[in-house]
Amino acid sequence: MTPIDPVFEQPELAELYDLFNPWMACDDFYKARAVASGGPVLDLGCGTGMLACAIAAEGIAVVGADPAEGMMRVARSRLGAEAVTWVRSAGQDLDLNHRFAFGYMTGHAFQAVLTDDDAVALLRAVARHLRPEGRFAFETRNPAMRAWERWTPDASTVVDSPAFGRISEVNAATVDPATGLILIDTRFRFLDTGDERVGDSKLRFIDRDHLTRLIEAAGLRAIEWLGDWDGHPFGPAHSPEIIAVVGRAG
Ligand SMILES: C[S@@+](CC[C@H](N)C(=O)[O-])C[C@H]1O[C@@H](n2cnc3c(N)ncnc32)[C@H](O)[C@@H]1O
């Protein structure tokens, strides 16, 4: 089983997550599809629950699942959280007596699943939890665009928060030569006090052919391949994202 990255598990780091990851185009993308499905909806790797709560606020039944207690604690305490059913579980271990019309995994959470075995186990769990005509959508960054090369200390972000004052997030990414995984050292610096919190995480980048093999091994089939949040078709040489929309194969 893939261990959970400290950057998600530590409560004090989870509290900073939304400051550096506000609502984005991907959230509009998944919210529109979730609402159009009519529900019920599964948010796998729901993190701090911002998107799950926004979908539930539209009157859609939503289950948010995540293995990291730090993230789930933030999710359960946010405004509107009572409208969502929260389940602490990794995708691989998901075992609900429930079938969904639509599910999604976003925030590049799929890239935190570091092995083929875990990725297939997770996608098999998805297949078990989908209605016959249900759809599951998720994304992974296109490795051809080498995003990790831009995660450098000189590209730090600063936010100003009423609770914590000014905080900078500084990332340094390296490639692990043994595994090909991207190792990310993240430092949050509280600029008004000089305090620092450190979290590290690992991400896996795979291409579309590799992802297709995992999807098919899990008893799913790809229905749509998109390359960005505007809905352009995936192009291996230029798309920033590989967005897969899948359904049950049989
Ligand atoms: C970058 S956050 C994304 C959170 C949220 N989906 C968002 O868009 O803000 C990645 C999340 O994936 C979760 N995660 C890691 N491994 C997972 C797994 N095997 N199954 C489900 N979620 C996982 C982490 O705990 C973390 O909350």
The ligand as a Tripos MOL2 file, in Angstrom:
@<TRIPOS>MOLECULE
LIG
   27    29     1     0     0
SMALL
NO_CHARGES

@<TRIPOS>ATOM
      1 C1         -3.2610   17.2390   -3.9510 C.3       1 LIG1
      2 S1         -4.4860   16.6040   -2.8850 S.3       1 LIG1
      3 C2         -5.9700   16.8750   -3.8100 C.3       1 LIG1
      4 C3         -7.1720   17.0540   -2.9250 C.3       1 LIG1
      5 C4         -8.4640   17.4490   -3.6260 C.3       1 LIG1
      6 N1         -8.9300   16.4150   -4.5160 N.3       1 LIG1
      7 C5         -8.3010   18.7470   -4.3750 C.2       1 LIG1
      8 O1         -8.5110   18.7710   -5.5880 O.co2     1 LIG1
      9 O2         -7.9780   19.7490   -3.7330 O.co2     1 LIG1
     10 C6         -4.2570   14.8480   -3.0580 C.3       1 LIG1
     11 C7         -5.1480   14.0370   -2.1270 C.3       1 LIG1
     12 O3         -5.0910   12.6760   -2.5250 O.3       1 LIG1
     13 C8         -5.1600   11.8920   -1.3600 C.3       1 LIG1
     14 N2         -4.6590   10.5430   -1.6550 N.ar      1 LIG1
     15 C9         -3.3930   10.1060   -1.6540 C.ar      1 LIG1
     16 N3         -3.3520    8.7930   -1.9550 N.ar      1 LIG1
     17 C10        -4.6410    8.3970   -2.1560 C.ar      1 LIG1
     18 C11        -5.2650    7.1550   -2.4660 C.ar      1 LIG1
     19 N4         -4.5390    6.0630   -2.6510 N.pl3     1 LIG1
     20 N5         -6.6120    7.1120   -2.5840 N.ar      1 LIG1
     21 C12        -7.3480    8.2340   -2.3930 C.ar      1 LIG1
     22 N6         -6.8050    9.4420   -2.1030 N.ar      1 LIG1
     23 C13        -5.4690    9.5200   -1.9740 C.ar      1 LIG1
     24 C14        -4.3150   12.6630   -0.3630 C.3       1 LIG1
     25 O4         -4.5670   12.2540    0.9790 O.3       1 LIG1
     26 C15        -4.7320   14.0870   -0.6570 C.3       1 LIG1
     27 O5         -5.8130   14.5110    0.1320 O.3       1 LIG1
@<TRIPOS>BOND
     1     1     2 1
     2     2     3 1
     3     2    10 1
     4     3     4 1
     5     4     5 1
     6     5     6 1
     7     5     7 1
     8     7     8 2
     9     7     9 1
    10    10    11 1
    11    11    12 1
    12    11    26 1
    13    12    13 1
    14    13    14 1
    15    13    24 1
    16    14    15 ar
    17    14    23 ar
    18    15    16 ar
    19    16    17 ar
    20    17    18 ar
    21    17    23 ar
    22    18    19 1
    23    18    20 ar
    24    20    21 ar
    25    21    22 ar
    26    22    23 ar
    27    24    25 1
    28    24    26 1
    29    26    27 1
@<TRIPOS>SUBSTRUCTURE
     1 LIG1         1 GROUP 0 **** ****
